[in-house]
């Protein structure tokens, strides 16, 4: 009876934990909630970095996932407000012959290469940071960035960049945290500000 009870309890817990809403609820303490900030606080950064969030093929082309479009659209708005360089980062995650996620997002948002620099080799959070570290070094830039991503993924992404020596200002967009020894516990925490995009400041923009 004890064994059967443990098995039933385990199956119930597994089913419970697989419900998407439960995962979001458990993650809430880790999500950024500070909406009391100004774009003026971002202007001393070196660039705005937007990691892509997936894409998929339709009948005639690749299309960016909703997460990517929301991140990219907000990154464009921040660029308009701050004048900072804008970078989309993400490689050929669908198959080696597919276009890079960053280039697909730039095309979907109808942006020119002069307006948005794309990093096209990275396949995960760790590589976003590694390849941008190399590119920043080549350009002679310091490594202070405004990082725009989904709230659920911000902790992992910002930790990956901090592990490579970046100073990160996180700005999370509103939507619904996997480490492989490439970051340390200290990279998960920082003393600087963390921001959450307030919808009223950008959904109704011209």
Secondary structure in CASP SS format (residue, H / E / C, confidence):
PFRMAT SS
TARGET T0000
AUTHOR 0000-0000-0000
METHOD secondary structure of the structure
MODEL  1
X C 1.00
X H 1.00
X H 1.00
X H 1.00
X H 1.00
X H 1.00
X H 1.00
X H 1.00
X H 1.00
X H 1.00
X H 1.00
X H 1.00
X H 1.00
X H 1.00
X H 1.00
X H 1.00
X H 1.00
X C 1.00
X C 1.00
X H 1.00
X H 1.00
X H 1.00
X H 1.00
X H 1.00
X H 1.00
X H 1.00
X H 1.00
X H 1.00
X H 1.00
X H 1.00
X C 1.00
X C 1.00
X C 1.00
X C 1.00
X C 1.00
X C 1.00
X C 1.00
X C 1.00
X H 1.00
X H 1.00
X H 1.00
X H 1.00
X C 1.00
X C 1.00
X C 1.00
X C 1.00
X E 1.00
X E 1.00
X E 1.00
X E 1.00
X E 1.00
X C 1.00
X C 1.00
X C 1.00
X E 1.00
X E 1.00
X E 1.00
X C 1.00
X C 1.00
X C 1.00
X C 1.00
X E 1.00
X E 1.00
X E 1.00
X C 1.00
X H 1.00
X H 1.00
X H 1.00
X H 1.00
X H 1.00
X H 1.00
X H 1.00
X H 1.00
X H 1.00
X H 1.00
X H 1.00
X H 1.00
X H 1.00
X H 1.00
X H 1.00
X H 1.00
X H 1.00
X C 1.00
X C 1.00
X E 1.00
X E 1.00
X E 1.00
X E 1.00
X E 1.00
X C 1.00
X C 1.00
X C 1.00
X C 1.00
X C 1.00
X C 1.00
X C 1.00
X C 1.00
X C 1.00
X C 1.00
X C 1.00
X H 1.00
X H 1.00
X H 1.00
X H 1.00
X H 1.00
X H 1.00
X H 1.00
X H 1.00
X C 1.00
X C 1.00
X C 1.00
X C 1.00
X C 1.00
X C 1.00
X C 1.00
X E 1.00
X E 1.00
X E 1.00
X E 1.00
X C 1.00
X C 1.00
X C 1.00
X C 1.00
X C 1.00
X H 1.00
X H 1.00
X H 1.00
X H 1.00
X H 1.00
X H 1.00
X H 1.00
X H 1.00
X H 1.00
X H 1.00
X H 1.00
X H 1.00
X H 1.00
X H 1.00
X H 1.00
X C 1.00
X C 1.00
X C 1.00
X C 1.00
X E 1.00
X E 1.00
X E 1.00
X E 1.00
X E 1.00
X E 1.00
X E 1.00
X H 1.00
X H 1.00
X H 1.00
X H 1.00
X H 1.00
X H 1.00
X H 1.00
X H 1.00
X H 1.00
X H 1.00
X H 1.00
X H 1.00
X H 1.00
X C 1.00
X C 1.00
X C 1.00
X E 1.00
X E 1.00
X E 1.00
X E 1.00
X E 1.00
X E 1.00
X E 1.00
X C 1.00
X C 1.00
X C 1.00
X C 1.00
X C 1.00
X C 1.00
X C 1.00
X C 1.00
X C 1.00
X C 1.00
X C 1.00
X H 1.00
X H 1.00
X H 1.00
X H 1.00
X C 1.00
X C 1.00
X C 1.00
X C 1.00
X C 1.00
X E 1.00
X E 1.00
X E 1.00
X C 1.00
X C 1.00
X H 1.00
X H 1.00
X H 1.00
X C 1.00
X C 1.00
X C 1.00
X C 1.00
X C 1.00
END
